[in-house]
Amino acid sequence: MILTGNEILKQVNLNRIVIYPFNKTNLTTNSYDLTLGDKYLRYTSKILDPAKKAKYIIKKIPKSGLILHSGDFILGHSVEKIGSKKFVPIIHAKSSIARLGLFVHVTADLIDIGSIGNITFQLYATLPIKIYPGMLIGQVSFWVPYGKVLLYNGKYQGSVGPKPSQAYKDFNQQNSTMSMTGGRSQPQAIST
Amino acid sequence: MILTGSEIKKQVKKGDIIISPFNDSQVNPNSYNYRISNKLIEFRIKNDRKKTIKINIPKKGYILKPHKTYLASTFEILGSSKYAMSLIGRSSLGRLGLFLQVSANLGHTGSVHRWTLELVCAKPLKVYPHMIIGQISFWKNFGSITHYNEGYSKFNIPTISYLEKERRNHDINRK
C-alpha cells in the first residue's frame, strides 16, 4: 500500500516520517516533491572499480545553473532530510524532469526502512540539461511494510550532501569472491 | 505491501520465497542483495547488424563500456509463487552509475529462476564474478493469482529478447 499525500502529512506530524525542512506545498497526491541541494560530486577516476575507493571532487552548483551534457553522470543530493522507521521510501524523478531526459537515480530507487538523511541523487543526463540549486527534481513515496521491522544501520546512514559509493567496503574480506558480504552491519531489532 | 527483511527470511524458511543459495548477510531491511553470475552477453554492432558475444567474467574483473547494454544473470535462483517481485539495482552501484534492468523491474508471481539482468553503465565500470550487484524486493499480492510460467521464466542463463529472435526468424523467412 502506498501512502496518500494526506497520510504523508499526518505521519510527518506524528513524527513517523522525517521530511525536513517540510513544506506543505510540496505534497502531491501520492508523494512529496524533493528539491536539489547545491553540492554535486563528480568522479575523476577514469574507470570505476567497485573494489576500490573512487576518486572524486565535490563542487557547488552555481545559482546561474550547471549544464549537464548528454551522457554526463554526477551525484547530487536532496535539500531535505528524508526517512522513516515505519514506512519504506521510494525515490522517483518528477515527471517534468524525466521528460527532459534526466534520470535522478540509476535503478536504485528503494530506500531502506530506518535510513534517515539527505537522498543522494544519481543524475544521468540523456540530453543536455541545466540544473539549478533548489529546483524541484524528484519525489519520494512511502509504502507500508509487511513483517517485523529491522532498521537500517548501514554505511550511508545519516548522509549529508552527495555520498559516493562505498561498495569497496563489501570487498574488504575478499580472498575468495564468494566471501563478500553485503557490507552491512547487522540490523538492529525494534519492536513494532 | 513490501516485505521486510525479516519477513523475507521467514518466507524463505517456509518455502514461499525461493532464494538459493541463501545468505543471511545479504538480507537488507526491506530487500535481499543478489549476486551476478560469471557470464555476460555483449552486443557488437556492425553495419546495423547485432552480434552477441558471450563473455566469462574473469576473476580480475571485466570493464563494461559506458552507454552499452549487456545481459547477465543472477547467481541465485530467485522467485516466489506467492509474492510479486521487483528486481532493481543497489545504491552502492547506482552511485557508480550502473543501471540494472532497463525499466523492466517487475518479476511476476510464479517465476522462479536465475533472472536475466540488463546492465548499462554511465561510466566505464569493472564488474567481478559473483559480486553483489542488485537487490530484489517482494510485494504482497491483492487478488487471485494466475501463475506465470511462460516466457522467460524457464531460463537460467542470460537470455536475449524474444523480439530479437522473432525478428531474426522473420528476416530468415523473408530471404
Interface residues (C-beta under 8 A of the other chain):
Chain A: M1 Y43 K46 I47 L48 D49 P50 A51 A54 G71 F73 L75 V88 H105 V106 T107 A108 D109 L110 D112 I113 G114 S115 T120 Q122 Y124 W143 V144 P145 Y146 G147 K148 V149 L150 L151 Y152 G154 Y156 K163 P164 S165 Q166 A167 D170 F171 T177 M178 M180 T181 G182 G183 R184 P187
Chain B: M1 I2 L3 T4 G5 S6 E7 I8 K10 N23 S25 Q26 V27 N28 P29 N30 S31 N33 K59 G61 I63 P66 H67 S86 I88 G89 R90 S91 S92 L93 G94 R95 L96 G97 L98 F99 L100 Q101 N105 C121 A122 K123 P124 L125 K126 V127 Y128 P129 H130 M131 I132 G134 Q135 S137 K140
